[in-house]
Amino acid sequence: MVKNKMIRRQTSPILHFRKELSAPPVAKRAPNVSIRTIEVPDDVAAWLQLRDRAIAGLTPLPRSWTTADFLAEMLDKPWWRADRCWIAEASDSPHTAPTMIGSATLAERVRIHNSTLVVHWLIVDPTWRRRGIARLLMSHLEQIAWDAGHREVQLETHAGWSAAVAFYQSIGYAPCS
């Protein structure tokens, strides 16, 4: 006897979004926060710690990275450019060293006839969320994209990370069809 098998359609846990840049992005500001490019190798340990803090509450929980993972996932990729990896820093006072509170990385996927800019990483320290840090980083990278002549930015995120999905939609990113 052969039992009927139900065939279930597998859906990807990864969502793809895009945003058309129809005008120059409006620069966002966050009080006492500055943006700079990453300095490798000096910033790698702090970036890894920031990533661990940022992903701590996610389900599914990505595994922690080592320096070797950072090198393999970032520096060893053909799209990697230190000038397209930004760090958001904040300082409690002019007399204290700034703390890394966020980061965004913009990758360029090159094809034969064109290229697409893709947000590769956007992370914000949980204690700094809902203060405009992610908006600041995204407006910064969208301005870089605009200045480079790109009129679209894409990204992907996990379907289970509802806060990330809601954030991206709130700043104009729509699912790719």
Secondary structure per residue as TSV (DSSP state, phi and psi in degrees):
chain	resnum	aa	ss	phi	psi
A	1	M	-	360.0	130.8
A	2	V	-	-105.3	126.5
A	3	K	-	-87.7	143.8
A	4	N	-	-69.8	134.7
A	5	K	-	-103.9	133.9
A	6	M	-	-82.3	131.0
A	7	I	-	-96.6	119.7
A	8	R	-	-99.4	135.1
A	9	R	-	-80.2	123.6
A	10	Q	-	-82.4	128.1
A	11	T	-	-105.5	144.5
A	12	S	-	-73.1	139.3
A	13	P	S	-77.5	-4.5
A	14	I	E	-99.4	128.1
A	15	L	E	-104.2	141.3
A	16	H	E	-111.9	130.8
A	17	F	E	-125.8	158.4
A	18	R	E	-145.8	156.4
A	19	K	E	-138.5	127.6
A	20	E	E	-83.3	133.7
A	21	L	-	-98.6	98.7
A	22	S	-	-92.9	-11.2
A	23	A	S	-151.3	160.7
A	24	P	-	-56.6	134.7
A	25	P	-	-61.6	148.9
A	26	V	-	-85.1	122.5
A	27	A	-	-65.8	132.2
A	28	K	-	-97.1	157.7
A	29	R	-	-129.7	153.0
A	30	A	-	-139.1	128.3
A	31	P	T	-57.3	134.3
A	32	N	T	61.0	24.7
A	33	V	E	-120.4	134.7
A	34	S	E	-122.3	156.8
A	35	I	E	-117.7	137.0
A	36	R	E	-147.1	166.3
A	37	T	E	-81.7	156.4
A	38	I	-	-68.5	148.1
A	39	E	-	-116.4	114.2
A	40	V	T	-102.8	131.4
A	41	P	T	-94.3	-2.6
A	42	D	T	-56.3	-36.7
A	43	D	T	-94.4	-4.3
A	44	V	H	-62.1	-46.8
A	45	A	H	-61.4	-43.7
A	46	A	H	-67.1	-36.5
A	47	W	H	-64.1	-43.0
A	48	L	H	-63.0	-39.4
A	49	Q	H	-66.2	-41.8
A	50	L	H	-60.0	-46.1
A	51	R	H	-58.2	-45.0
A	52	D	H	-61.1	-41.6
A	53	R	H	-65.7	-41.0
A	54	A	H	-68.8	-33.8
A	55	I	H	-94.0	-4.2
A	56	A	T	-53.6	-36.3
A	57	G	T	-99.5	7.4
A	58	L	-	-78.7	147.2
A	59	T	S	-129.8	119.3
A	60	P	S	-71.4	149.5
A	61	L	-	-85.4	116.8
A	62	P	-	-66.4	155.2
A	63	R	-	-75.6	156.9
A	64	S	-	-68.5	151.4
A	65	W	-	-105.1	153.4
A	66	T	-	-103.6	175.3
A	67	T	H	-60.3	-37.7
A	68	A	H	-63.0	-37.9
A	69	D	H	-63.6	-43.7
A	70	F	H	-59.1	-45.7
A	71	L	I	-61.7	-44.0
A	72	A	I	-69.4	-38.8
A	73	E	I	-85.5	-16.6
A	74	M	I	-124.0	-77.5
A	75	L	I	-60.0	-31.3
A	76	D	T	-82.6	-2.7
A	77	K	S	-86.6	145.1
A	78	P	T	-66.3	-21.9
A	79	W	T	-83.4	-12.8
A	80	W	-	-63.2	132.4
A	81	R	-	-145.1	124.2
A	82	A	G	-60.5	-28.6
A	83	D	G	-77.2	0.6
A	84	R	G	-120.0	24.3
A	85	C	E	-127.1	112.1
A	86	W	E	-108.8	149.0
A	87	I	E	-117.1	132.4
A	88	A	E	-99.0	130.4
A	89	E	E	-126.7	149.8
A	90	A	E	-137.1	150.3
A	91	S	-	-131.2	138.8
A	92	D	S	-69.0	-30.4
A	93	S	S	-153.7	165.2
A	94	P	T	-63.8	-13.8
A	95	H	T	-99.4	-1.7
A	96	T	S	-110.8	150.6
A	97	A	-	-68.1	143.0
A	98	P	-	-67.5	151.2
A	99	T	E	-110.0	137.7
A	100	M	E	-72.6	118.9
A	101	I	E	-117.9	-9.5
A	102	G	E	-167.4	164.7
A	103	S	E	-158.5	148.8
A	104	A	E	-141.5	142.7
A	105	T	E	-128.6	137.0
A	106	L	E	-114.3	120.2
A	107	A	E	-101.3	154.9
A	108	E	E	-118.8	116.0
A	109	R	E	-92.1	111.6
A	110	V	E	-95.2	130.0
A	111	R	-	-117.9	179.5
A	112	I	S	-58.5	-47.1
A	113	H	S	-109.0	-5.1
A	114	N	-	-160.3	179.2
A	115	S	E	-139.6	155.0
A	116	T	E	-126.8	134.7
A	117	L	E	-90.7	134.7
A	118	V	E	-131.9	131.1
A	119	V	E	-69.6	114.2
A	120	H	E	-89.7	-38.0
A	121	W	E	-143.6	137.4
A	122	L	E	-138.5	114.8
A	123	I	E	-134.4	141.6
A	124	V	E	-136.4	135.0
A	125	D	-	-56.0	132.1
A	126	P	G	-55.4	-33.3
A	127	T	G	-72.3	-11.6
A	128	W	G	-109.3	3.6
A	129	R	T	-70.3	155.0
A	130	R	T	66.3	27.6
A	131	R	S	-122.1	10.2
A	132	G	S	90.4	6.7
A	133	I	H	-67.7	-47.1
A	134	A	H	-63.8	-40.6
A	135	R	H	-63.3	-40.4
A	136	L	H	-60.3	-49.2
A	137	L	H	-63.6	-43.3
A	138	M	H	-66.2	-40.6
A	139	S	H	-66.2	-34.3
A	140	H	H	-64.4	-48.9
A	141	L	H	-70.5	-31.8
A	142	E	H	-66.4	-35.4
A	143	Q	H	-65.4	-40.3
A	144	I	H	-62.7	-43.3
A	145	A	H	-61.0	-47.6
A	146	W	H	-58.6	-48.2
A	147	D	H	-62.3	-27.9
A	148	A	T	-85.4	0.9
A	149	G	T	92.2	4.5
A	150	H	-	-84.5	142.1
A	151	R	-	-119.7	15.7
A	152	E	E	-151.0	142.7
A	153	V	E	-128.6	138.2
A	154	Q	E	-117.8	164.8
A	155	L	E	-160.2	167.3
A	156	E	E	-138.6	151.3
A	157	T	E	-149.5	165.9
A	158	H	E	-78.2	136.4
A	159	A	T	-60.2	-28.7
A	160	G	T	-78.1	-10.6
A	161	W	-	-92.0	75.1
A	162	S	H	-60.4	-34.6
A	163	A	H	-65.1	-39.8
A	164	A	H	-66.1	-43.8
A	165	V	H	-59.4	-47.9
A	166	A	H	-62.6	-41.1
A	167	F	H	-61.0	-51.1
A	168	Y	H	-60.0	-40.6
A	169	Q	H	-66.4	-35.2
A	170	S	H	-67.1	-21.5
A	171	I	T	-106.1	17.2
A	172	G	T	99.8	7.3
A	173	Y	-	-85.0	135.0
A	174	A	E	-120.9	149.4
A	175	P	E	-58.3	140.9
A	176	C	-	-73.6	140.8
A	177	S	-	-99.4	360.0
